[in-house]
Amino acid sequence: MQLQFVIDPPLHGHKKKTREKKNNNIEAKKNKPILTGSCLLYIQLKMFDANTSANDTVERACGDGEIEVPVCDSKKQGLKPVTIPEVNNTPSSRFLQVELELNAHLRRLTFSEPVRYIYNPLEYAWDTHRCYVEKYCQGGQRILFLGMNPGPFGMAQTGVPFGDVRSVVDWLKITGEVGHPPDEHPKRRITGLACTQNEVSGARFWGFFRKLCGEPGLFFKHCFVHNLCPLIFIGASGKNLTPPELPAAEREALLALCDTALCQAVEALGVSMVIGVGRVAEQRARRAFSAAGVNVKVEGIMHPSPRNPRANKGWEEVAKVKLTELGVLSLLSNI
C-alpha cells in the first residue's frame, strides 16, 4: 500500500475552508490555493488601506521562478501584478518562505509500508509555528540547532521544534490554534497546546537553555532551532518512525528535498555554525552542505532522547561540556 502525501493550504485559524464561487469581491478571497503550473501557491490576501503597500500583503509557498500574482491596488480598486520574490525580506519571512516551498515539493512524494500515517505540523499547526518563527527568528543569529524531525508529543502538538508543551507555553510564550492532520492514528491524537503528555527530549532541551539563559531573548539573540524534516511518520501500531526507518528510495527522495531546504534556510538566516542535535542530524547537515558547497561549520551534541542511555545519566552535563568546547556556552550564560 502506498500513501500519497497531500498538503492542505496553511489556513490561519486552521479550519479547512471550501472554495467559494468566483466573484469580484477580493476581500472574500482569503487563503485560497492557486495552482500555477507545477507550483501550488498559497496567497494570503490581507485587508489594507491606502497607506499600506500591496507588497506587504502576499506570502508565497513555491519558488519555481518568479511568478506574478494579482493583488488589490488600493488606489485603483483593481488588480495589480506583484512579483512574489520581492515581497518581505526579513529573516523570519525568508525562513517561512523556505518552509512553504519545501511543503509544496513534499506533497509530490509517496510513502509505503511501514508508513501508515503522515503528519505535517507545518500545516495543521502553522499558526503556532509561525508565531515561533516570527517571534524568535531574528537577524544576527549565528548558531542553528538542528533536530531531525518532529516527535509525536513535541512539535507534532505545538509546531515548535523540540516543542514540549510546558516549555512552549510557559517559557517561549507561544500562542495560537492547532488543528488536526487529515488522518490521525487513534493512539497519536493531536490535542495541541492542551496536550498533557510529556515530551522528554523537548523538556530536557528547552529546560537546559531556560536554566542557562533565564529569558528566551538571550538564547535567541545568538541561536535558532529548526528540524531538518517537518514530517512525522507513524506505523499501523502507532509507532513513531524516524526517516532512517523508511524504505531507502523513499528516504533518499525525502531527505534530498530537506537537504536543499536546509541549505536555503541557512542562507536565509546567515548562520555560521549548525549544531546537529544527535548524530543523524549532524551527519545529514555535513552531507547537505558538502554536496551544495555551503561553507558552514557543522558540529554536534548528544540527543536528549530518553532512548539514549547516556542522555538518561546526565544529558545537561554532556551538553555543557560540548557547548563550552564550541564557545557557545559563554554566549548564553546569564551570569
N, C-alpha and C positions, 0 to 999 in steps of 0.2 A: 504494500500500500504506500502510495506517495501522497504527501501533503503539499498543496500549493499554498505558499505563504502570501497572503494578501493583506496589504496595509490600508487602513482607512485614513482619511484625512485627519490631521490633528485638530480636532474641534475644541475651541476654548470653552470649557464647561463640560466637555466630554460626553455630550449626549448626541448620539448619531442623528443627523438630520437628513430628511428625504429631500431630493432635489425639487425645487419649486419650478413652476412653469415660468418660461421666459417672460419678462416684462421690462418696461423701460425704467422702472424704479430701481436704481442701483443701490439704494440704501437697503433694499430687501435681500441683496445678494451678498451674504457674508459667508466666508469659509467654504466656498463651493469648489469642488475639484474641477480643474480644467485640463483636458487631455490635449497635448500638443506633440505630435509625432510620437517618439518613444518615451517622452517625459510626462510625468504626472506632476503638475504644479498645484500647489495649494496656496491660493491667494487670499489673504485676509484684507478685506476692504473695510477701512475704518471710517467712522463719521468724522468729518473735518470741516473747518470753516475757511474763510478767505485768507486767514493768516497762517494756515497750515500747508506746508508743501506736500504735493502729491507723492513725492519721493519718500515721505515718511509713512506711507500707508501700505506698503507692499512687503511681503516676505516671500521668498521663493524656496522651492523644495526640490529642484532638479537643475543640474547645470550642464547640459549638453550644448554649450554655446549660449550666446546672448539671445534672449527671447523678449519680444516686446509684448506687453500686456496692457490692455486698456484700463485706465483708472479715471475717476471723475475729476474733471478740471473745474475747480470751484468758481472760476471766473466765467467760463463759457457754459457751465452747467451741461457739458457734453462729455465725450470720451477723449482721452489723451493718451498716446502710447508712451510707456515708460520702459527704459531698458533696465531689466531686473538687476544685473550685476552691479549697477552703480548705486543701488539702494543700501543704506545703513552700513557703516564701516566701523562700528565699534567692535572690540574683541568678542563681546557676547553675541552680537548679531552674526558675525562671521562664523563663530563656533556653531551656533544653532543652524546656520545655513549648511554647514558641512554635514551635520547630523541628518537634516532633512533630505539632503542629496543622497546620503547613504541609504536611508529608508527607501527612497524611490528605486534604488538598484536592488536592494534586498527583496523587494516584492516579487522579483522575477525568479527567485530561487525556489526549488522544490526539495523536500526532505522526506526520506523514507524511514523504515524501522531502524532503530528502536524509537524514533521520534513520533509521538502521537499528538502532542500539543505544542504550540509555539506562542509565546507571549512577547509582545514588544512594548515595554513601558514608555518608550518614546512616543507611543501613540495614545494609549489609554491613560497614561499618567503625564501627558505633555504639560498640563497646567502646572503641576508641582516641579517638573523637570525644568521648565522654562523659568520658573521662579528661582530655582537654584542657580541656573546659569546667569540670568540677568543680575542676580544679587551678588554673585561671587566671582564671575569671570571678568577679570579686570586687566587693564594694561600694566605691563611691568612684571608680571608673574614669570619667573624663570624656571620653575620646577613643576613638572606634571607627574603626579602619582597615577599609575596606570593599573587598573584591575583587568581581569579577563572578560567576564560577562556577569550579568546580574544574578543575585541569589533569590530564592523564592520568598524569603521574608525580609529582604533588604530593598534593593532597587525595584524589584518586582512590585512591591507595595507602595513605595514612596516616589519613585522616579529619580532618586538620588543615588549615585554610586556608593556602595557600602552602606546603603541607607537604612540602618537600624532606626526604627520609628522614633524611639525616645530621643536619640541624638538629633535626628532631623527636625523634630518638633521643638524640643527644649533648647538645643544649643544653636542649630543652624537657623531656627525660626522660619522654616519653610511652610508655606500655606498653599492651599489650592484644592481643587477637586480631583479625585482619582476615579476613573471609570472602570471598565472591565474589558478584557480581551474578548474577541468574538466567541471563543470556545474555551471553557475552563475545566480543568480536571477537578472532580469533586473533592479531592484531598488538597488541592492547591488553589483555593478560592482567593480572589483579590478583595481585601477589605480596606486597602489604602491606609490612610493615617490613623485609622481606628484599629489596625492590626495589633494584636496583643502578643503575638509570637516573637520571641527574642531572636534577633539576628546576631549571633555571637561574633562573627568576623567584623561586622559593622560596628558593634558595640565596642570591641577592642580597638578598632582603627580610630574611630572618631573620639572615643573616650581617652585614648592616649594623647591625641592632639589637643583635646579640651584641657587636660591636666597641664600640658606643656605650655599652651598659649594663653589660656584663660578665656579670651574672646576670639570668635571666629575671624575678626578683622586681621589679627596678627598672622594667623595661618594663611589666609587668602591674600595677604599682601605679597607673599612670595610664592605661593603654591596653588595649584588647582588639582582636582581629582576627576578622573574620567575612566570609562570602561572601553576596552578595545571593541567589543561586540555588544550591541544593545539587546540581543535576543536571548530568551530563556527557552530551553528545550526540556520537555517533560515526557517521560515514557508512560506506557499504559498503566503501570503500577503507581505512578505519581513520583517516581524517582527523578531528581534533577540531573539532567545530562549536560556535561560540560562540552565545549567544542571538540576537545581531543577524543571524546567518546563517539563522535559522529562518524559515519562511513567516510573513508578517506577522500573520495572525489567530492562529496558534498562539503566536507570540512574545508578543503582547499579552495573551493569556489567561494564559500562564505568568507574565509579569512583573507583571501586576496582582495575582496572589496573592503573589508575592515582595515587592512593594511594601508590601502590607498587613502581611506578616510582619515586614518591616524596621521599620516604624513601631512595631509591638508590641515588637520586640526592643529598640529604642532606649528605649521607655518602661520596659521591664523593667530595663534596665541603668542608666538615668538619666544617659546621656551628654549632654554639651552640644555636642560637635563630632564630626562624621563626616567622615573624610578618605577620599575615594574614591581607590583605587589604580588609576589610569587614568581617562581621560576618560569612558568609558561608565559606569562605576560612579558617578562623581561626578554626571554628568547625571541618572542614574536616581534617585539619592538626592534630588537637588533636586526632581525631578518628584514623587516619592512624598510628600515632606514638604509640599510646596506644596499638593498635592491633599488631603492629610489635615489640613492646618492644624497640623502639628507644628513647634514652634518650636525647631529645632536648627540650628546653624551648619554649613554644608557647604563643605568645601574639597577640594582635590585635589592629588595628587602624580603624577609620571610613573610609568607602569607599568614594572617592571623587565624586561619580556619581551625575550628575545633577538631577537624580530621587530622591535623598535623600534631603529632605527639610533642614535638619540640615547642610549638606555639603554646600548647597547654601547660608547659612548665615555666613559662615566663616570656611571652612574646614581647612585652614592652621593653624589657632589658636588652633583648636581642636587637630590637629596632633602634633603641638609643645608641647602642654601640655602632651600628652601621651608619646611622644618620650623623653621628659625630664624625666618623671617618670621612663622610662625604661633605662635611662642612655645612650641613643643613640644620643641625640641632641648634647651633648658636644663633641662627636667624630666627628661630621660633620660640626661644626661651623668653618668658615674660619677667624674668628676674633681672 
